[in-house]
Amino acid sequence: MVSNRKKHTPKTRAKQEADAVIPKPMKIGAATPYDFQGSNLTAYGGLLPVATMLEKLQFRELIEQHVTIKRLTTSMPGFRFVLAMILALYVGFSRLNHLQFLEREPMLTGILEVTALPVQTTFWRFLASLHLVVARQLLEVGRQMRQRVWEAAHVGLKEVTLDTDTTVQTVYGRQMGARKGYNPKHRGKKSYQPILTFLAETREYLGGELRKGDRPTGKQIAHHLDGVFAALPKTVERVYARADSGFYCREAVEAYEKHVVLIRAVGAEDLATGRGVAGGAVDRIAAHRCRRAV
């Protein structure tokens, strides 16, 4: 059999980059040695520096001082219930049902000083025993933790930008407070419409509240903004604000004017990409028009 070398011989490829030594990948197969002699092996070793940081910031003292926990718990103290849920969030478990995967995690149980985590229903009963005022108390804990972190890390921001917006959380069934309102993804579905405010420079969560699904009133917006400005660290001297047209009302503008130097109305795309930061003649004109319209 005769073969055509020109036809069956592949062409040499051109070099795409400079020659470099490519290391061989590490192969894990049947010949890879392993054993089970190690004790307390964990995949969540990163929780140790987190727990150390919270201890140095005196997180336990803040919880015991500001958060009202009246339920008498037997499996572990109330503070450790809060700490367990926070540490679970750090490793990516956002639901109480996920705690079953960490029930006997050595690192987590060692930090909480228990042999095993309580069952899921125990966490449910603990959360159900908390009063609604605990939400405000946790925001106060967050404010003081932010102040301590800024002081420890020498963060001395003099000017900050606040991004305030509402989001839509679709619910199903007959949920209390759910309303048919603005819901672009699921039109006609009932939803909640929380108000959230973030710090643009550090992307920190400053404040928010879970609301009904209808549009927030001017008094609700003003009440939210007052709490947000109170949560700012003491080093902040100049404040800028960004919000969309949904916050254009007399009460909101008056709340901004008490604290904010300049106001800038932007669209949803600008809030997402960080554009439209207040500053300059355009923002002064926008703020002046906003005050005159009211």
NORFENFEN-V113442 format. One record per backbone hydrogen bond with DSSP energy under -0.5 kcal/mol. NH is the residue of the N-H (numbers start at 1). CO is the residue of the C=O. E is the energy in kcal/mol with one decimal. If there is no record, write none. Layout:
NH|CO|E  NH|CO|E
//
This chain:
3|1|-0.5  5|3|-0.8  8|4|-2.1  9|5|-1.7  10|8|-0.6  22|20|-0.7  23|21|-0.7  29|27|-0.6  32|29|-1.2  47|44|-1.6  48|45|-1.5  50|46|-1.0  51|47|-2.7  52|48|-2.3  53|49|-2.4  54|50|-2.3  55|51|-1.9  56|52|-2.2  57|53|-1.9  58|55|-1.1  59|54|-2.6  62|58|-1.6  63|59|-2.2  64|60|-2.5  65|61|-1.6  66|62|-2.5  67|63|-2.0  69|67|-0.8  70|68|-0.5  73|71|-0.8  81|77|-1.1  82|78|-1.6  83|79|-2.5  84|80|-2.4  85|81|-1.8  86|82|-1.9  87|83|-2.6  88|84|-1.9  89|85|-1.6  90|86|-1.6  91|87|-1.3  92|89|-1.2  93|88|-2.8  94|92|-0.8  98|95|-1.3  99|96|-1.3  100|97|-1.0  101|98|-1.8  102|99|-1.2  103|100|-0.8  105|102|-1.2  109|105|-2.8  110|106|-1.9  111|107|-1.9  112|108|-2.2  113|109|-0.8  114|109|-2.1  117|103|-2.4  122|119|-0.8  123|119|-1.1  124|120|-1.8  125|121|-2.4  126|122|-1.9  127|123|-2.4  128|124|-2.5  129|125|-1.3  130|127|-1.1  134|131|-1.7  135|132|-1.4  137|133|-1.7  138|134|-2.5  139|135|-1.4  140|136|-1.7  141|137|-1.9  142|138|-2.4  143|139|-2.1  144|140|-2.1  145|141|-2.4  146|142|-2.3  147|143|-2.1  148|144|-2.1  149|145|-2.4  150|146|-2.5  151|147|-1.9  152|148|-2.4  153|149|-2.6  155|150|-2.8  156|154|-0.8  160|238|-1.8  162|240|-2.4  163|198|-2.5  164|162|-0.6  164|242|-2.1  165|196|-2.3  167|194|-1.8  169|192|-2.3  170|168|-0.5  171|190|-2.1  175|173|-1.1  178|175|-1.5  179|191|-1.9  181|179|-0.8  181|189|-0.6  183|181|-0.5  189|186|-1.9  191|179|-2.4  192|169|-2.4  193|211|-0.7  193|212|-0.8  195|209|-1.6  196|165|-2.7  197|207|-2.1  198|163|-2.2  199|204|-2.6  200|161|-2.8  200|198|-0.6  203|199|-2.4  204|199|-0.6  206|197|-2.3  206|204|-0.6  207|197|-1.3  209|195|-1.5  211|209|-0.5  213|177|-1.2  221|217|-2.1  222|218|-2.5  223|219|-2.5  224|220|-2.1  225|221|-2.5  226|222|-2.2  227|223|-1.5  228|224|-1.8  229|225|-2.6  230|226|-1.6  231|227|-0.8  231|228|-0.7  232|229|-0.9  236|233|-1.1  237|158|-2.5  238|158|-2.7  240|160|-2.5  241|262|-1.2  242|162|-2.7  243|264|-1.6  247|244|-1.7  248|245|-1.7  249|247|-1.3  253|249|-2.4  254|250|-2.4  255|251|-1.9  256|252|-2.3  257|253|-2.6  258|254|-1.1  259|255|-0.6  259|256|-1.2  260|256|-4.0  261|239|-2.3  262|239|-0.9  264|241|-1.6  266|243|-2.1  266|264|-0.6  271|267|-1.8  272|268|-1.8  273|269|-2.2  274|270|-1.7  275|270|-1.0  284|280|-1.5  285|281|-2.4  286|282|-2.3  287|283|-2.7  288|284|-2.3  289|285|-2.7  290|286|-2.1  291|287|-2.0  292|288|-2.4  293|289|-2.4  294|290|-1.1
//
